[in-house]
Amino acid sequence: MRPFTYERATSAQAATAKAAATPGARFIAGGTNLLDLMKLEIETPTHLIDVNGLGFDRIDATEDGGLRVGALVLNTDLAADKRVRKDYAVLSRALVAGASGQLRNKATTAGNLLQRTRCPYFYDPNMPCNKRKPGSGCGAIGGFARQLAVIGTSDACIATHPGDMPVALRALDATVETIRPDGTTRAIPIADFHRLPGDTPHNETVLEKGELITAVTLPKPKKGRHIYRKVRDRASYAFALVSVAAVIGKDGQGVVAIGGVAPKPWRLDTADAALPEGAKAAAQRLFEGARPQPDNAFKLTLAERTIASVIAEARGA
Amino acid sequence: MTEGRGAISRRNLLKSGAAGAAVAGSIGPGGVALAQAEAEMPPHARVNVKVNGADHSLDLDTRTTLLDALREHLKLTGTKKGCDHGQCGACTVIVDGRRINSCLTLAVMHEGAAVTTIEGLGTPDNLHPMQAAFVKHDGYQCGYCTPGQICSAVAVIEEIRAGIPSHVTQDIAGKPPLTTLEMRERMSGNICRCGAYSNIAEAMAEVAGVKA
């Protein structure tokens, strides 16, 4: 690990200003992903700003009937919140499907949104990777791509976003609240938060330098069955090959977001509209223009069948 | 480990925590040119933590993980370093009542925290019930993962009793049942290469007072 200086932030405004003004500065909260990558020297910050003391650790009701989840709320606490379990079950389900108990006790809401890819070529410094080292190429294209993305990719990168929680947030139409170094705040729809790789796969979100996530807001609860179905190589503690976050009513109307298939949680209005027609129709729209690798073409079939299973559960039992 | 690779001198490495402690015996600090070493010294910070009930004030290289602080600075070597990347669970300790991977958190991030390690759960003469159950049910073979397994196991039963749901909880809005299915799922962050899982599950079932 490279040496770095460390400070405990005492105000969000000061933290963002410091982060913007300090080359090599990074925020740290749970640190479960950042420290892992720092040990491998994939992340090499020279200054860490510990934001754990900023108090963004509450879950409050909003005026329009939703919830405002502080950026520092731990994955365990968000999953266990009674209001979330009752009204946003897809979010609870997604959280407990991810990582291990130990990691969920440390990982935060904002940190989970910013989790970096688990592409093996990103993790191996001996391999080319446009995300880790822009311009070095992509070892994954034509390589071992079983875990990687089939849609939303580019010639520069086929990495997936590895998270579970963000897939549920996408289905729930969450909003990411931030504060910028000049003190202004903004609300970013989750659909717009993550970037597709294009020619710049190292730019993963729309966050500006020094911009700090303060909360994630959920609109009022969606009616219908809340389901998160994760398909993976082990029954527990493994990243998704395909995951489906859905809220679907008995009439088949609803929303569906897919994880494990794209550089961001994958959801299309046209696919939602096709849900009453069934999984094939929804999957056709979701994966129109997909460019799978030989190793991961199975994800197209797997996704359709997982959607079918989720629809059957929502409409039937 | 990769600590300090290319960025600081071997001399400074001697002063910078875990890696230093590991090689100090063979090199010895006698030859260090102190002024030069201090000029190149990596950033330090102070942290106050309570470990197994005792207060400690540590001045640490900022890179020191909680795991290395426990093992190399406080000499509490019960907590083990397995993968050092949060995948195996050997480093599991209980911080402010929650089990975490001590390898994936910086010691300096735990100002004022209360840490419980395997040494704080019980002693050879006064075993924690989970330790006694692991012995009785042979919940280990080589024993390397055992401190992490036991810290995790103790916290898992508390998590279920506190009503925290898991991936196998059928009724996500209800209270999770204290069953072996729930305990097994929640132990997935602790790997045992000897494969003592079924005996670990039996030890946990006994402590939880349920049928294995």
Interface residues (C-beta under 8 A of the other chain):
Chain A: M1 R2 P3 F4 T5 Y6 R8 I28 G30 G31 T32 L35 D36 K39 L40 E41 L48 D50 N52 T76 A79 A80 K82 R85 K86 A89 S92 R93 V96 A97 A99 S100 G101 Q102 L103 N105 K106 R234 A235 S236 Y237
Chain B: M1 T2 E3 G4 R5 A7 I8 P42 P43 A45 D61 T62 R63 T65 D84 H85 G86 G89 T92 R98 R99 I100 N101 L104 T105 L106 V108 M109 E111 S152 A155 V156 E159 A162 G163 I164 P165 S166 H167 T169 I172 A173 E185 R186 M187 S188 G189 N190
